[in-house]
Amino acid sequence: MKTQQFKTLGLNVNLSVPTTVEEFDANAKRAGACLEEATNNVIYRGSLAELRDLIIHGRDEEKVDGKVTVTAFKGLEEVTGVSRKTKKVKSGKEQKEVEVYDETEGEYLERLVATKKVELSTFQSHFDAAAALVAFDASARERKPAGPKKLAEKFKTIATEFLSGKKSLEKLNAALTKSISKTFTKTGDTEKDTLALGWLCKEYADAQDVFAKVG
């Protein structure tokens, strides 16, 4: 065993710890204990945090030199049209206003299933699909909570104009098909349709920005 310094409650303390994997296993009185504890640490410190964020908020596609390095994944917010609650708070020395989540991930899921009147198990396949995208990475540092990823109000407004008939949804779908190979179909759920179409409008707008730089 050796003495190693740790910090707790603002002060440094010295604790006795194992020096080898074998010494750890002997201390735990169980072969493989060190590997098991190390694996659990990576999973709880990083993998599960990444998975929760992916399940609820999803992620955008990322490319490097035109090649997809990270595939897009739709989170429950986009799939169901139910967004996680946020609030604005003052932060930092300059007391700038920033947006943060106003409910935990667990609270969001409870509200989601109550709103949709379904069991949480309804989303098992969604959880499984997200889990398949999370790689075990022992080199990663502890993941810090990400800030809210919300659809800008301007895209919600644009989507509302098309959904209300003020603008032609048929013409928009033609443009979406040509530009990003996607189309929109109404479900009848106003909140869900507004978000779904809004995200498509954002994707379309992003594509135009990219194309404008070509040539």
C-alpha positions as CSV (number, residue, x, y, z in Angstrom):
1,M,0.0,0.0,0.0
2,K,1.1,3.6,-0.4
3,T,-0.1,7.0,0.8
4,Q,-1.9,9.2,-1.7
5,Q,-3.2,12.7,-1.3
6,F,-6.9,13.6,-2.0
7,K,-8.9,16.7,-1.5
8,T,-12.2,16.8,0.3
9,L,-14.3,19.6,1.8
10,G,-11.7,22.1,0.7
11,L,-8.6,20.5,2.4
12,N,-6.1,17.9,1.5
13,V,-5.9,14.5,3.3
14,N,-3.7,11.5,3.0
15,L,-5.2,8.0,2.4
16,S,-3.7,4.6,2.1
17,V,-4.3,3.0,-1.4
18,P,-3.2,-0.2,-3.3
19,T,-0.1,0.1,-5.5
20,T,-0.9,-2.7,-8.0
21,V,-4.0,-4.4,-9.5
22,E,-3.1,-7.6,-7.6
23,E,-2.9,-5.7,-4.3
24,F,-6.3,-4.2,-5.0
25,D,-7.8,-7.7,-5.7
26,A,-6.3,-9.1,-2.6
27,N,-7.7,-6.2,-0.5
28,A,-11.1,-6.7,-2.1
29,K,-10.8,-10.5,-1.5
30,R,-12.0,-11.1,-5.0
31,A,-10.2,-11.8,-8.2
32,G,-11.0,-9.3,-11.0
33,A,-12.3,-6.7,-8.5
34,C,-9.9,-4.0,-9.7
35,L,-11.0,-4.3,-13.4
36,E,-14.7,-4.4,-12.3
37,E,-14.4,-1.3,-10.2
38,A,-12.5,0.5,-12.9
39,T,-15.1,-0.5,-15.5
40,N,-17.9,0.7,-13.3
41,N,-16.1,4.0,-12.7
42,V,-15.8,4.7,-16.4
43,I,-19.5,3.7,-17.0
44,Y,-20.9,5.8,-14.2
45,R,-18.5,8.7,-14.6
46,G,-18.8,9.0,-18.4
47,S,-20.8,6.5,-20.4
48,L,-24.1,6.8,-18.6
49,A,-23.9,10.6,-18.6
50,E,-23.3,10.6,-22.4
51,L,-26.1,8.1,-22.9
52,R,-28.6,10.2,-20.9
53,D,-27.8,13.3,-22.9
54,L,-28.1,11.3,-26.2
55,I,-31.4,9.7,-25.2
56,I,-33.1,13.0,-24.3
57,H,-31.4,15.6,-26.5
58,G,-29.9,13.6,-29.4
59,R,-27.0,14.9,-31.4
60,D,-26.2,16.5,-34.8
61,E,-24.3,14.9,-37.6
62,E,-20.6,15.8,-37.7
63,K,-18.4,15.7,-40.8
64,V,-14.6,16.1,-41.4
65,D,-13.5,16.7,-44.9
66,G,-16.9,15.7,-46.2
67,K,-16.9,12.4,-44.3
68,V,-19.4,11.7,-41.6
69,T,-17.5,11.1,-38.3
70,V,-20.5,11.3,-36.0
71,T,-24.0,10.1,-37.1
72,A,-27.1,12.2,-36.2
73,F,-29.5,10.8,-33.6
74,K,-32.9,12.2,-32.7
75,G,-33.5,12.6,-28.9
76,L,-36.8,12.1,-27.2
77,E,-37.3,15.9,-27.2
78,E,-37.4,15.9,-31.0
79,V,-39.1,12.5,-31.4
80,T,-42.0,13.3,-29.0
81,G,-42.2,17.0,-29.4
82,V,-41.9,17.4,-25.6
83,S,-39.0,19.6,-24.6
84,R,-37.1,19.6,-21.3
85,K,-38.0,22.7,-19.2
86,T,-35.4,25.4,-19.0
87,K,-35.0,28.7,-17.2
88,K,-32.7,31.7,-17.4
89,V,-30.3,32.6,-14.6
90,K,-27.5,35.1,-13.9
91,S,-24.0,33.6,-14.1
92,G,-20.4,34.6,-13.7
93,K,-18.9,37.9,-12.5
94,E,-20.6,39.8,-15.2
95,Q,-23.9,38.2,-14.2
96,K,-24.7,37.3,-17.8
97,E,-28.1,35.7,-18.4
98,V,-27.7,32.0,-19.4
99,E,-30.2,29.3,-20.0
100,V,-30.1,26.1,-17.9
101,Y,-32.3,23.1,-17.4
102,D,-35.2,23.6,-14.9
103,E,-35.8,19.9,-14.3
104,T,-33.6,16.8,-13.9
105,E,-33.4,14.2,-16.6
106,G,-35.5,11.9,-14.4
107,E,-38.1,14.6,-13.9
108,Y,-38.3,15.2,-17.6
109,L,-38.9,11.5,-18.3
110,E,-41.7,11.4,-15.7
111,R,-43.4,14.4,-17.2
112,L,-42.9,13.0,-20.7
113,V,-44.6,9.6,-20.0
114,A,-47.4,11.4,-18.1
115,T,-47.9,13.9,-21.0
116,K,-48.0,11.1,-23.6
117,K,-49.9,8.7,-21.3
118,V,-47.5,5.9,-22.0
119,E,-45.2,3.6,-19.9
120,L,-41.4,4.4,-19.9
121,S,-40.9,1.0,-21.5
122,T,-42.5,2.4,-24.6
123,F,-39.1,4.0,-25.3
124,Q,-37.0,0.9,-24.7
125,S,-36.0,0.6,-28.4
126,H,-35.0,4.3,-28.3
127,F,-32.8,3.6,-25.3
128,D,-31.2,0.6,-27.0
129,A,-30.5,2.5,-30.2
130,A,-28.8,5.3,-28.2
131,A,-26.8,2.8,-26.1
132,A,-25.4,1.2,-29.3
133,L,-23.8,4.6,-30.2
134,V,-22.0,5.0,-26.8
135,A,-18.4,3.7,-26.9
136,F,-16.5,2.7,-23.8
137,D,-13.7,5.2,-23.4
138,A,-11.5,4.9,-20.3
139,S,-9.4,7.9,-21.5
140,A,-12.2,10.3,-21.3
141,R,-12.5,12.8,-18.4
142,E,-15.6,13.1,-16.3
143,R,-18.4,14.5,-18.5
144,K,-19.8,17.8,-17.5
145,P,-23.6,18.5,-18.0
146,A,-24.3,20.1,-21.3
147,G,-26.5,23.2,-21.6
148,P,-29.9,23.1,-23.2
149,K,-30.1,22.4,-26.9
150,K,-33.2,24.1,-28.1
151,L,-34.7,24.9,-31.4
152,A,-34.4,28.7,-32.1
153,E,-37.7,30.5,-31.9
154,K,-37.4,31.8,-35.5
155,F,-37.6,28.2,-36.8
156,K,-40.7,27.5,-34.7
157,T,-42.2,30.6,-36.2
158,I,-41.3,29.5,-39.7
159,A,-42.7,26.1,-39.1
160,T,-46.0,27.6,-37.7
161,E,-46.4,29.6,-40.9
162,F,-46.2,26.5,-43.1
163,L,-48.4,24.4,-40.7
164,S,-51.1,27.1,-40.6
165,G,-51.2,27.3,-44.4
166,K,-49.9,30.8,-44.5
167,K,-47.1,29.4,-46.6
168,S,-47.1,26.3,-48.9
169,L,-46.0,23.1,-47.1
170,E,-46.0,21.3,-50.5
171,K,-43.4,23.7,-51.9
172,L,-41.4,23.5,-48.7
173,N,-41.3,19.7,-48.9
174,A,-40.2,19.9,-52.5
175,A,-37.3,22.2,-51.4
176,L,-36.4,19.9,-48.5
177,T,-36.4,16.8,-50.8
178,K,-34.1,18.5,-53.2
179,S,-31.7,20.0,-50.6
180,I,-31.6,17.5,-47.8
181,S,-33.5,14.5,-49.1
182,K,-36.1,14.7,-46.4
183,T,-39.8,15.5,-46.3
184,F,-42.3,16.4,-43.5
185,T,-45.6,14.6,-42.8
186,K,-48.1,16.0,-40.3
187,T,-49.1,13.9,-37.3
188,G,-51.9,16.1,-36.0
189,D,-49.9,16.9,-32.8
190,T,-49.3,20.6,-33.0
191,E,-46.4,20.8,-30.6
192,K,-44.7,17.8,-32.1
193,D,-45.3,18.9,-35.7
194,T,-43.9,22.4,-34.9
195,L,-40.7,21.1,-33.5
196,A,-40.2,18.4,-36.1
197,L,-40.8,20.8,-39.0
198,G,-38.7,23.5,-37.2
199,W,-35.7,21.2,-37.0
200,L,-36.1,20.3,-40.7
201,C,-36.2,24.0,-41.5
202,K,-33.0,24.6,-39.5
203,E,-31.3,21.7,-41.3
204,Y,-32.4,23.1,-44.6
205,A,-31.1,26.6,-43.6
206,D,-27.8,25.1,-42.5
207,A,-27.4,23.3,-45.8
208,Q,-27.9,26.5,-47.7
209,D,-25.2,28.2,-45.7
210,V,-22.8,25.3,-46.5
211,F,-23.7,25.4,-50.2
212,A,-23.2,29.1,-50.4
213,K,-19.6,28.7,-49.5
214,V,-19.0,26.3,-52.5
215,G,-17.6,27.6,-55.7
